Amino acid sequence: MNSNSQSANSADTYSQRLADIVGTAIALVTLILPVFVIAHYSSTNVQNNQQPLVQNFKGSQD
């Protein structure tokens, strides 16, 4: 009976270790990915959306 409980115990240890690794990976992606996405899109928006401050309008001047 002890051998059966040891094999079940090692399987539980493996699944617990795997769950810890997967949970850590999900936590890191959840924390880091939004920062990179915001930094990427905010830097491209600043460069592409610059407009002149003064616009010249052609009109009839009588």
C-alpha positions in Angstrom: 0.0 0.0 0.0 2.8 2.3 0.6 4.1 2.0 -3.0 0.6 3.0 -4.3 0.4 6.0 -2.0 4.0 7.1 -3.1 3.2 7.0 -6.8 0.0 8.9 -6.2 1.9 11.4 -4.1 4.6 11.9 -6.8 1.8 12.4 -9.4 0.3 15.0 -7.1 3.6 16.7 -6.7 4.1 16.8 -10.5 0.7 18.3 -11.1 1.1 20.8 -8.3 4.5 21.9 -9.8 3.0 22.1 -13.3 0.1 24.2 -11.9 2.5 26.5 -10.2 4.5 27.0 -13.4 1.4 27.6 -15.5 0.0 30.0 -12.9 3.2 32.0 -12.7 3.3 32.2 -16.5 -0.3 33.5 -16.7 0.4 36.0 -14.0 3.5 37.3 -15.8 1.7 37.6 -19.1 -1.2 39.4 -17.4 1.1 41.9 -15.8 3.7 42.5 -18.5 1.7 42.2 -21.8 -0.6 45.3 -21.2 2.4 47.5 -20.5 4.1 46.5 -23.8 0.8 47.0 -25.7 0.2 50.4 -24.2 3.8 51.5 -24.8 3.7 50.3 -28.4 0.5 52.0 -29.4 1.1 55.2 -27.5 4.5 55.7 -29.1 3.1 55.1 -32.6 0.1 57.4 -32.0 2.3 60.3 -30.9 4.4 60.1 -34.0 1.6 59.6 -36.6 -1.0 62.0 -35.2 1.0 65.2 -35.2 -0.9 68.0 -37.0 0.1 71.5 -37.7 -1.0 74.0 -35.1 -1.9 76.7 -37.6 -3.9 76.0 -40.7 -4.0 78.5 -43.6 -7.4 78.9 -45.3 -7.7 80.3 -48.8 -10.6 82.7 -49.0 -11.6 85.7 -50.9 -10.2 88.8 -49.5 -12.0 91.9 -50.9 
